[in-house]
Amino acid sequence: MSRRDERAGELGPVELLRWSWRQLTSMRTALLLLLLLAIAAVPGSFIPQRGVDARAVQAYYLDHPKLAPVFERLGLFSVFSSPWFSAVYLLLMVSLIGCIVPRMGVYARALRARPPRAPRRFSRLPASAEFATSASVAEVMAAGRAALGRARIDVVDDGDTGELRAEKGYLRELGNLVFHTCIVVALIGVAVGSLWGYRGNVIVIEGGGFSNTLSQYDEFTSGAMFDPDTDLEPWSLDLDDVLTRFYVEGEQRGAPKLFRATGSYRAGDGEEGRFSIEVNHPLSVGSEDVFLVGQGYAPVIRVTDARGEVVFERAVPFLPQDATYTSTGVVKVPDVDGDQLGFQGFFLPTAFSPGPDEPSISVFPGALNPRIGMNLWVGDLGLDDGVPKSVYSLDTSEMTQVEDGDGNFRVDLGPGESQALPTGGSIEFVELRQFARFQIGHTPVVWLPLAAVALGILGLTASLIVRPRRTWIRARRDGSRTVVEVAALDRVPRDDLPADLDAFLARLRDGLDEQGTPGEDEA
C-alpha cells in the first residue's frame, strides 16, 4: 500500500514503534509495572518456593495433590525465576531507563537556563502583592536578593525601573531522578545477585561436619551464571553442639527462646576458628554466609541381624512438622539377612498418651520424654535403581508392611530401649542428638541494592520536601517613592503559597528598614 493510499490517522510501522516506545517509557507505565511487579511477588510470600525450601514444596504436593500441578505449570513454586515475573522485571527496567535518560537531559538544560522574565500582570498569578517605599530601586533589588537567600537570581536595573527574577528548588527534580535511578540500580543489583549467586540448605548432626561441595547439600539452587564446580569456595565446618531453649511457662509456653549452633570451621586460605551461630547472627566464611534456619532431633538408631551383628547404626534426622516438634523420619537398612528394611514413623520430643487406646502426641518441643514410633516395611528400597532417593521419604510401592499377631508391627522406643524384630534381629534407640539446619548462600554485590535503597530514600525525601518556586520583584520609581510589585509561583501547587509570600514580604520590608528606608503603607 502506497503512502497516498494510507487512511487518515493510520500509523505506519515506524510511527507505531515510536508510539509504543513512548507508551512504554512513560512514567505512568513505569508506575503500573512497578505495581504489577509488587503484585506478582505476592504469591512467592505465601506459596512455598523450591529455591528456598524444597521440602515444603514436596509437602504441598502431598497436602494438595490437585492444586499443586496447576501451581507448577504456572511457575508459582519458582515465582522469582518464572518467565512471566522476569518479563515484568525486564519491562520495568527498560521503562525506567527510557523514562530517566530523557529527563536527565531536560534537567541538565534547566540547570544551565536562567530564571524566566516576569509576567506582565502579577495579579494573574496565585500570589502577588504591591507596596510603596521611599527606598531606591537599587536598594529594593539588594533587599530582595538578601530576602531570597539561596536561589538563582538575575537582576535587571535601569535606574528608575528594576526587575529581579529568582528561581529555586532544583534539588526537587534531582531527588526525583536519584530516586528513580536508584530503583534501576537496585533492580540491577538484585539481578546480578540472582544470576551469579547461590543458596543451599544442609542438615548437620551434632558430632558431624560439612564440606562446601555440591554433593553434600540437601537442597541447592543457583543462578544461570553460577558454576558450582569452580565458584564454590573451599571450606568446612564441624558441629559440636546445638543448644535449644523454649519457654516453659506463660502464654508463650513452647515458643523458641534460643537456638545456637557451636563448633569450628576451616577456610580454604588456611584460616581456622570457632563459631557460634544464632538466628540472624550468621557465620561469614570468605564471601559466603552460613545462617541457622532450623533445628531438630536426630535419634541414633542401631539395627542388628539375627546373629546379633550391627548392620546399621546412625543418627537419623527426623524433620519437625509442627510447633511441638512432632517429627517424621525414615530409617533405611539395605541388608539384614538378605532383606531390605524400611522404618517409617514419628519422633515425639515429649510424648504424652491421652488415653489407653489413643495414639501418643507431643505436648512440648523440648526433649523431656522422647519416644520413637515407627512401622516396618520389607521389600525393595529402590537403592539399586540408579535413581537418587530422598533420605527423608520411603517409597513403599515395592514393599510389604510387616505384621505380627496384633496387626501391623510397630516400633515403640525410648532412649536406651530396644525391641525385637519379627524378621529377626532387633532395633535400638541408642541416644538422642540434635541437628542444625543451615542455609548457605553467596550473593555478589549485596551492598549495591542496599546502598541504592538508602540513597533512593534520600532522593525521595528531597523530592517531597523541596519546593520549586519562582519569585519576581518589579520596582519602578514614581516621584518620591518606589512602587514595588512582588509575585510568586510554585511549580508544584501548594496551599501555603499566599502565607509564604506574606512572610517573604515581611523579610523584604524589614531589609528595607535596616537600610534606613522605612517602609510605607501597602498600596
GUTI-571570 format. One record per residue (C-alpha): residue in three letters; x, y, z. Coordinates in steps of 0.5 Angstrom, whole numbers, always signed. Layout:
N
> ala;X;Y;Z .
...
***
This chain:
523
> met;+0;+0;+0 .
> ser;+3;+7;-2 .
> arg;+3;+13;+2 .
> arg;-2;+16;-1 .
> asp;-7;+10;+0 .
> glu;-6;+10;+8 .
> arg;-12;+12;+11 .
> ala;-12;+19;+16 .
> gly;-9;+17;+23 .
> glu;-6;+11;+21 .
> leu;+0;+10;+24 .
> gly;+6;+7;+20 .
> pro;+11;+2;+22 .
> val;+16;+7;+25 .
> glu;+10;+11;+28 .
> leu;+8;+5;+31 .
> leu;+14;+3;+34 .
> arg;+15;+11;+36 .
> trp;+8;+11;+40 .
> ser;+10;+4;+43 .
> trp;+16;+7;+46 .
> arg;+13;+13;+48 .
> gln;+8;+9;+52 .
> leu;+13;+4;+55 .
> thr;+18;+10;+57 .
> ser;+12;+14;+60 .
> met;+12;+15;+68 .
> arg;+5;+12;+68 .
> thr;+7;+6;+65 .
> ala;+13;+5;+70 .
> leu;+9;+6;+76 .
> leu;+4;+1;+73 .
> leu;+10;-4;+72 .
> leu;+12;-3;+79 .
> leu;+5;-4;+82 .
> leu;+5;-10;+78 .
> leu;+12;-13;+80 .
> ala;+10;-12;+87 .
> ile;+3;-16;+86 .
> ala;+7;-21;+82 .
> ala;+12;-22;+88 .
> val;+6;-23;+93 .
> pro;+5;-31;+91 .
> gly;+12;-32;+93 .
> ser;+11;-30;+100 .
> phe;+5;-35;+102 .
> ile;+7;-41;+97 .
> pro;+13;-45;+98 .
> gln;+19;-43;+94 .
> arg;+23;-49;+91 .
> gly;+29;-45;+92 .
> val;+28;-43;+99 .
> asp;+25;-50;+102 .
> ala;+24;-56;+97 .
> arg;+22;-60;+103 .
> ala;+16;-55;+104 .
> val;+14;-56;+96 .
> gln;+14;-63;+97 .
> ala;+9;-63;+103 .
> tyr;+5;-58;+99 .
> tyr;+4;-63;+93 .
> leu;+2;-68;+99 .
> asp;-3;-64;+102 .
> his;-6;-61;+95 .
> pro;-5;-66;+90 .
> lys;-10;-63;+85 .
> leu;-8;-56;+86 .
> ala;+0;-57;+86 .
> pro;+1;-59;+79 .
> val;-3;-53;+77 .
> phe;+2;-48;+81 .
> glu;+7;-52;+78 .
> arg;+5;-50;+71 .
> leu;+4;-43;+73 .
> gly;+11;-43;+76 .
> leu;+8;-41;+83 .
> phe;+13;-45;+86 .
> ser;+19;-41;+83 .
> val;+16;-34;+82 .
> phe;+22;-30;+82 .
> ser;+25;-34;+77 .
> ser;+19;-35;+73 .
> pro;+19;-33;+65 .
> trp;+13;-28;+67 .
> phe;+16;-25;+73 .
> ser;+22;-24;+69 .
> ala;+18;-21;+64 .
> val;+15;-16;+68 .
> tyr;+22;-14;+71 .
> leu;+26;-13;+65 .
> leu;+20;-9;+62 .
> leu;+20;-4;+69 .
> met;+28;-3;+68 .
> val;+27;-1;+60 .
> ser;+21;+3;+62 .
> leu;+25;+7;+68 .
> ile;+31;+7;+64 .
> gly;+27;+10;+58 .
> cys;+24;+15;+63 .
> ile;+30;+17;+66 .
> val;+35;+19;+61 .
> pro;+31;+24;+57 .
> arg;+29;+27;+64 .
> met;+37;+28;+65 .
> gly;+38;+32;+59 .
> val;+32;+36;+61 .
> tyr;+35;+37;+68 .
> ala;+42;+39;+65 .
> arg;+39;+44;+61 .
> ala;+34;+47;+66 .
> leu;+41;+48;+71 .
> arg;+44;+52;+65 .
> ala;+38;+56;+64 .
> arg;+37;+63;+67 .
> pro;+30;+65;+71 .
> pro;+25;+67;+67 .
> arg;+23;+74;+66 .
> ala;+17;+77;+70 .
> pro;+10;+76;+67 .
> arg;+7;+83;+65 .
> arg;+1;+82;+70 .
> phe;+3;+80;+77 .
> ser;-5;+80;+79 .
> arg;-6;+74;+75 .
> leu;-1;+69;+79 .
> pro;-3;+65;+85 .
> ala;+0;+70;+90 .
> ser;+2;+77;+89 .
> ala;+3;+84;+93 .
> glu;+4;+91;+92 .
> phe;+7;+97;+97 .
> ala;+11;+103;+96 .
> thr;+17;+105;+100 .
> ser;+22;+111;+100 .
> ala;+28;+107;+98 .
> ser;+31;+107;+91 .
> val;+30;+102;+86 .
> ala;+37;+99;+87 .
> glu;+36;+99;+95 .
> val;+30;+95;+93 .
> met;+34;+90;+89 .
> ala;+39;+89;+94 .
> ala;+34;+88;+100 .
> gly;+30;+83;+95 .
> arg;+37;+79;+94 .
> ala;+38;+79;+101 .
> ala;+31;+76;+103 .
> leu;+31;+71;+98 .
> gly;+37;+68;+101 .
> arg;+40;+62;+97 .
> ala;+37;+62;+90 .
> arg;+39;+63;+83 .
> ile;+38;+71;+82 .
> asp;+38;+75;+76 .
> val;+37;+83;+77 .
> val;+36;+88;+71 .
> asp;+37;+95;+74 .
> asp;+36;+101;+69 .
> gly;+36;+106;+75 .
> asp;+28;+108;+75 .
> thr;+26;+101;+74 .
> gly;+29;+95;+76 .
> glu;+27;+87;+76 .
> leu;+29;+81;+80 .
> arg;+28;+74;+77 .
> ala;+29;+69;+82 .
> glu;+28;+61;+82 .
> lys;+30;+56;+87 .
> gly;+28;+48;+88 .
> tyr;+33;+45;+83 .
> leu;+34;+40;+88 .
> arg;+27;+37;+88 .
> glu;+28;+34;+81 .
> leu;+35;+32;+82 .
> gly;+32;+28;+88 .
> asn;+27;+25;+84 .
> leu;+32;+23;+79 .
> val;+36;+20;+84 .
> phe;+30;+16;+87 .
> his;+28;+13;+80 .
> thr;+36;+12;+78 .
> cys;+37;+8;+85 .
> ile;+31;+4;+83 .
> val;+34;+2;+77 .
> val;+41;+0;+81 .
> ala;+37;-4;+86 .
> leu;+34;-8;+80 .
> ile;+41;-9;+77 .
> gly;+44;-11;+84 .
> val;+38;-16;+85 .
> ala;+39;-19;+78 .
> val;+47;-19;+79 .
> gly;+46;-23;+86 .
> ser;+41;-28;+83 .
> leu;+45;-29;+76 .
> trp;+52;-30;+80 .
> gly;+49;-32;+87 .
> tyr;+47;-39;+90 .
> arg;+43;-41;+96 .
> gly;+44;-48;+99 .
> asn;+41;-52;+105 .
> val;+44;-58;+109 .
> ile;+43;-61;+116 .
> val;+49;-63;+120 .
> ile;+48;-67;+126 .
> glu;+52;-66;+133 .
> gly;+59;-69;+132 .
> gly;+58;-69;+124 .
> gly;+61;-64;+119 .
> phe;+60;-61;+113 .
> ser;+65;-59;+107 .
> asn;+63;-54;+102 .
> thr;+62;-58;+96 .
> leu;+56;-59;+92 .
> ser;+55;-67;+93 .
> gln;+54;-65;+101 .
> tyr;+48;-60;+100 .
> asp;+41;-63;+101 .
> glu;+38;-57;+97 .
> phe;+42;-53;+92 .
> thr;+40;-47;+87 .
> ser;+44;-42;+84 .
> gly;+44;-37;+78 .
> ala;+45;-38;+71 .
> met;+52;-35;+71 .
> phe;+54;-39;+77 .
> asp;+59;-45;+76 .
> pro;+59;-50;+82 .
> asp;+65;-53;+80 .
> thr;+69;-47;+80 .
> asp;+65;-42;+84 .
> leu;+64;-45;+91 .
> glu;+69;-43;+96 .
> pro;+73;-49;+99 .
> trp;+72;-49;+107 .
> ser;+69;-54;+112 .
> leu;+66;-54;+119 .
> asp;+65;-59;+125 .
> leu;+58;-58;+129 .
> asp;+60;-59;+136 .
> asp;+53;-57;+140 .
> val;+46;-55;+138 .
> leu;+43;-51;+144 .
> thr;+36;-50;+145 .
> arg;+32;-47;+150 .
> phe;+24;-46;+150 .
> tyr;+19;-42;+154 .
> val;+16;-47;+159 .
> glu;+11;-42;+163 .
> gly;+6;-37;+161 .
> glu;+3;-35;+154 .
> gln;+9;-37;+150 .
> arg;+10;-44;+153 .
> gly;+13;-48;+148 .
> ala;+16;-42;+144 .
> pro;+23;-42;+142 .
> lys;+27;-38;+146 .
> leu;+34;-39;+144 .
> phe;+38;-43;+138 .
> arg;+45;-43;+138 .
> ala;+50;-48;+134 .
> thr;+57;-48;+136 .
> gly;+63;-51;+133 .
> ser;+69;-50;+129 .
> tyr;+71;-48;+122 .
> arg;+77;-48;+117 .
> ala;+77;-44;+111 .
> gly;+81;-45;+104 .
> asp;+86;-40;+106 .
> gly;+88;-44;+112 .
> glu;+84;-39;+117 .
> glu;+81;-43;+123 .
> gly;+77;-41;+128 .
> arg;+71;-43;+133 .
> phe;+64;-40;+131 .
> ser;+57;-39;+135 .
> ile;+51;-38;+130 .
> glu;+45;-36;+132 .
> val;+39;-33;+129 .
> asn;+40;-27;+125 .
> his;+48;-28;+127 .
> pro;+51;-32;+121 .
> leu;+58;-34;+120 .
> ser;+62;-31;+115 .
> val;+67;-35;+111 .
> gly;+70;-31;+105 .
> ser;+64;-29;+101 .
> glu;+59;-34;+104 .
> asp;+55;-33;+110 .
> val;+52;-39;+114 .
> phe;+45;-38;+117 .
> leu;+42;-42;+122 .
> val;+35;-43;+120 .
> gly;+32;-49;+123 .
> gln;+34;-55;+129 .
> gly;+31;-62;+130 .
> tyr;+32;-68;+133 .
> ala;+37;-74;+131 .
> pro;+36;-80;+135 .
> val;+42;-85;+134 .
> ile;+39;-92;+131 .
> arg;+42;-99;+132 .
> val;+40;-105;+128 .
> thr;+42;-112;+129 .
> asp;+41;-118;+125 .
> ala;+39;-125;+127 .
> arg;+46;-126;+129 .
> gly;+47;-120;+133 .
> glu;+52;-116;+129 .
> val;+50;-109;+128 .
> val;+48;-108;+121 .
> phe;+46;-100;+122 .
> glu;+48;-95;+127 .
> arg;+47;-88;+125 .
> ala;+44;-81;+128 .
> val;+38;-80;+123 .
> pro;+35;-73;+123 .
> phe;+27;-73;+124 .
> leu;+24;-67;+121 .
> pro;+19;-62;+125 .
> gln;+12;-62;+123 .
> asp;+9;-57;+128 .
> ala;+10;-53;+134 .
> thr;+11;-58;+139 .
> tyr;+17;-61;+134 .
> thr;+13;-68;+132 .
> ser;+18;-70;+127 .
> thr;+17;-75;+121 .
> gly;+23;-79;+119 .
> val;+26;-86;+116 .
> val;+31;-91;+117 .
> lys;+33;-95;+111 .
> val;+37;-101;+112 .
> pro;+40;-104;+106 .
> asp;+42;-111;+108 .
> val;+39;-115;+114 .
> asp;+40;-123;+113 .
> gly;+39;-121;+106 .
> asp;+33;-117;+107 .
> gln;+32;-109;+106 .
> leu;+28;-106;+111 .
> gly;+25;-99;+112 .
> phe;+22;-96;+118 .
> gln;+18;-90;+118 .
> gly;+14;-86;+123 .
> phe;+15;-81;+128 .
> phe;+19;-78;+134 .
> leu;+16;-74;+140 .
> pro;+20;-70;+144 .
> thr;+15;-70;+150 .
> ala;+11;-76;+149 .
> phe;+4;-76;+152 .
> ser;-2;-81;+151 .
> pro;-9;-78;+152 .
> gly;-12;-85;+154 .
> pro;-10;-92;+153 .
> asp;-13;-93;+146 .
> glu;-11;-87;+144 .
> pro;-4;-85;+140 .
> ser;+1;-81;+144 .
> ile;+3;-74;+142 .
> ser;+8;-69;+143 .
> val;+6;-63;+148 .
> phe;+13;-60;+149 .
> pro;+18;-58;+144 .
> gly;+24;-60;+149 .
> ala;+26;-67;+149 .
> leu;+23;-68;+156 .
> asn;+20;-75;+154 .
> pro;+23;-77;+148 .
> arg;+20;-83;+144 .
> ile;+20;-86;+137 .
> gly;+14;-90;+134 .
> met;+15;-93;+127 .
> asn;+12;-98;+122 .
> leu;+17;-103;+119 .
> trp;+17;-105;+112 .
> val;+20;-110;+108 .
> gly;+22;-111;+100 .
> asp;+26;-106;+95 .
> leu;+28;-100;+98 .
> gly;+30;-98;+91 .
> leu;+37;-96;+92 .
> asp;+40;-101;+86 .
> asp;+36;-97;+81 .
> gly;+41;-92;+80 .
> val;+36;-86;+81 .
> pro;+37;-82;+87 .
> lys;+32;-83;+93 .
> ser;+31;-78;+99 .
> val;+33;-80;+105 .
> tyr;+27;-77;+109 .
> ser;+22;-81;+105 .
> leu;+20;-88;+104 .
> asp;+18;-91;+97 .
> thr;+13;-97;+99 .
> ser;+11;-99;+93 .
> glu;+15;-105;+92 .
> met;+15;-106;+100 .
> thr;+10;-110;+104 .
> gln;+9;-108;+111 .
> val;+11;-113;+117 .
> glu;+5;-115;+121 .
> asp;+5;-119;+128 .
> gly;+0;-123;+132 .
> asp;-4;-116;+134 .
> gly;-4;-113;+127 .
> asn;+2;-108;+124 .
> phe;+8;-109;+127 .
> arg;+10;-102;+131 .
> val;+17;-100;+134 .
> asp;+16;-96;+140 .
> leu;+22;-94;+144 .
> gly;+25;-89;+149 .
> pro;+33;-88;+150 .
> gly;+37;-94;+151 .
> glu;+31;-99;+150 .
> ser;+31;-104;+144 .
> gln;+26;-108;+141 .
> ala;+26;-115;+137 .
> leu;+24;-115;+130 .
> pro;+19;-120;+127 .
> thr;+24;-121;+121 .
> gly;+30;-123;+126 .
> gly;+35;-118;+130 .
> ser;+33;-112;+134 .
> ile;+33;-104;+133 .
> glu;+35;-100;+139 .
> phe;+34;-93;+141 .
> val;+42;-91;+143 .
> glu;+42;-84;+145 .
> leu;+39;-77;+142 .
> arg;+42;-72;+139 .
> gln;+40;-66;+135 .
> phe;+42;-63;+129 .
> ala;+42;-56;+126 .
> arg;+39;-54;+119 .
> phe;+44;-49;+116 .
> gln;+43;-44;+110 .
> ile;+49;-43;+106 .
> gly;+49;-37;+101 .
> his;+53;-32;+97 .
> thr;+50;-26;+94 .
> pro;+55;-22;+90 .
> val;+55;-14;+90 .
> val;+50;-15;+96 .
> trp;+52;-8;+98 .
> leu;+49;-5;+92 .
> pro;+42;-6;+93 .
> leu;+42;-4;+100 .
> ala;+46;+3;+98 .
> ala;+41;+4;+92 .
> val;+35;+4;+97 .
> ala;+39;+8;+102 .
> leu;+40;+13;+97 .
> gly;+34;+13;+94 .
> ile;+30;+14;+100 .
> leu;+34;+21;+101 .
> gly;+32;+23;+94 .
> leu;+25;+21;+95 .
> thr;+25;+25;+101 .
> ala;+28;+31;+98 .
> ser;+23;+31;+92 .
> leu;+18;+31;+97 .
> ile;+21;+37;+102 .
> val;+24;+42;+97 .
> arg;+19;+47;+94 .
> pro;+21;+49;+87 .
> arg;+19;+56;+87 .
> arg;+20;+63;+82 .
> thr;+19;+69;+85 .
> trp;+19;+76;+82 .
> ile;+20;+83;+84 .
> arg;+19;+89;+80 .
> ala;+20;+96;+82 .
> arg;+19;+103;+79 .
> arg;+21;+110;+81 .
> asp;+14;+114;+82 .
> gly;+16;+121;+84 .
> ser;+19;+121;+91 .
> arg;+17;+114;+92 .
> thr;+18;+107;+89 .
> val;+13;+102;+88 .
> val;+15;+95;+89 .
> glu;+11;+89;+86 .
> val;+12;+82;+88 .
> ala;+9;+75;+86 .
> ala;+11;+68;+87 .
> leu;+9;+62;+83 .
> asp;+10;+55;+86 .
> arg;+12;+50;+80 .
> val;+8;+45;+85 .
> pro;+2;+47;+87 .
> arg;+1;+48;+95 .
> asp;-4;+52;+99 .
> asp;+1;+55;+103 .
> leu;+4;+60;+98 .
> pro;+0;+66;+100 .
> ala;+2;+65;+107 .
> asp;+10;+64;+105 .
> leu;+9;+71;+100 .
> asp;+7;+75;+107 .
> ala;+13;+72;+110 .
> phe;+17;+74;+105 .
> leu;+14;+81;+104 .
> ala;+16;+82;+112 .
> arg;+23;+80;+111 .
> leu;+24;+84;+105 .
> arg;+21;+91;+108 .
> asp;+25;+89;+114 .
> gly;+31;+89;+110 .
> leu;+29;+96;+107 .
> asp;+28;+99;+114 .
> glu;+35;+96;+116 .
> gln;+38;+100;+111 .
> gly;+35;+106;+114 .
> thr;+29;+107;+109 .
> pro;+23;+106;+113 .
> gly;+17;+102;+109 .
> glu;+11;+106;+107 .
> asp;+4;+103;+108 .
> glu;+2;+98;+103 .
> ala;-1;+100;+96 .
***
